[in-house]
Amino acid sequence: MLDRYHPLSHPDPAPIRTTGLSVDVATRLRLLSEVVARWKSGGGIIYDLDDIPDAIPTVDDVSLRELGIVDDAMFIHFGEDAALPLAGSPGLSVDGAYVTRQAYEGRDGVFVTLVTSCLEPENLTANDRACIASGWIDDSQSVDEGLVHLGFFGDARIVNDRNMFDVEIFLGQALARVGEYSRAASAAQTPHFS
């Protein structure tokens, strides 16, 4: 069902330094293909959280670097159980995130672009297709700290939604699950010699 997803994008070379900035539809539509192109060039990896165990340690004080994410570009599908509806936009919910490695002001980190899904994809308007929000997280900070630094910018329906705190918490947990899964998969593939 990946056809429901709306690929997101971000300005190049670095995100805007304003928390909660609403970016117009034309700009979001113009930028729509950039993240997908970066994601594809990075291997087009998809992690579906429905297929990844959810038993993870607390991630409140863990830096992004310590989460163990090894991929330079990935899409994390939050899954059917995530239930991250946009309170002010019935029928729209945050459904996943494109995550790409990107330095900002000389610091390592990841650029995150949240995407939405729609209950009635056949009725999507240009504004609905451009319902995205992006932010940058420093490798040395926890997800929460990183998002406080720059915040998200994009569609006001996401960045100003009263459920945005829940989305940010879930994003941190999703990144931790992917990191744990990546570490476990790498360890299983690494031969051990005695």
Buried (B, 14 or more C-beta within 10 A) or exposed (E): EEEBBBBBBBBEEBBBEEBBBBBEBEEBBBBBEBBBEBBEEBEEBBBBBEEBEEEBEEBEEBBBBBBBBEBBBBBBBBBEEBEBBBEEBEBBBBBBBBBBBBEBEEEEBBBBBBBBBBEEBEEBEEEBBBBBBBBBBBBBBBBBBBBBBBBBBBBBBBBBBEBBEBBBBBBBBBBBBBBBBBBEEEEEEEEEEE
